[in-house]
Amino acid sequence: MWNPRELPDLSGRRILVTGGNAGLGYFACEQLAAAGASVVMASRSQDKAERAISAIRGRYPEADVAFQELDLADLSSIRAAVGSITAGGALSGLLANAGVVGSAERQTTADGFELQFGTNHLGHYALIAQLLPALSAAGARIAHLGSISHRWARLTPSSLQPSSYRNAQAYATSKLAVTAFGLELARRLELTGSRATSVVAHPGFAVGMLTPDRPGVAAHKDAPGWQQRAMSTVAQGKDDGAWPLVRAVTDRSIPNGAYCGPAGWFQLKGRPTLVPVKRHARDSNAASRLIDLSERLTGIELRF
């Protein structure tokens, strides 16, 4: 059985983690670096990334972690980052972890897209599409951060480009888009004979109050002991929530097109394993329309 506390030696693997300075992304970076991987921590903020890198090296002094500037809410930042990332050497893995949760009022990216769809899906779409030739040549694993919220959304024209804004619905739609894209990408990679693979993982119900503290890192949130005990029955910390992400990006026994998440009740907490995904997330027609829309909005074609 795959043990998240005893990862295999990852020496020689270079893995890019988006949004690696906080939350799930931080703990994914920490776990990967502890196992010997060369981690590229992509973040909007160099200051936050440097604090996160210091926290990792405080626990693992020999950790190989480097900062990469990347703002997924800005297509120009993504273009600049792609050149830097490819110049740094071949990637064995890309963990597309970064994401945002919007506010009650509609917000937009630098390019005018609704913030959650624009960052969580379109930003990662643009990054992956531009890195895909290099990822394919290296036989890299691409792992996308999904969410159990994909269950409550659909990829319809009205949900992808709605006339009105609802925060929770926009978030769920963005996460269904991430999931559908990751699964459709896997199908197309296989059809075209690419050496790269694509999987989707989700963290279950991962909350700050159950997350261990790390100096300078936004991950832990204080809460009364009774509340932590109550939440621990249905939730886990972000350190444990990172397990499915780390397994997805490193464990080649996880097949192309798989969905990885916690093994427990309702996929809320537990050891990472293969879990079922809702059928509508594997609708190839809906995913193809999503990719067509993504190409049109970003101006970046997905080429194999």
Protein Blocks (a to p, Z undefined) as FASTA:
>chain_A
ZZfklccdfehiacddehklgcjllmmmmmmmmnopacddddfblklmmmmmmmmmmmmm
mbccddddddfkbfklmmmmmmmmmmnopcfbdcdfbccdddfbdcddfkopafklmmmm
mmmmmmmmmmmmmmmmnopacdddddfklmmgccdfklmmcfbdcfklmmmmmmmmmmmm
mmmmmmmmmmnopabdcddddebjadfklpccdehiafbacddfklmmmmmmmgccfklm
mmmmmmmmmmmkbcghiacddfbehhlgccdddddddfklmmmklmmmmmmmmmmmnopa
cdZZ
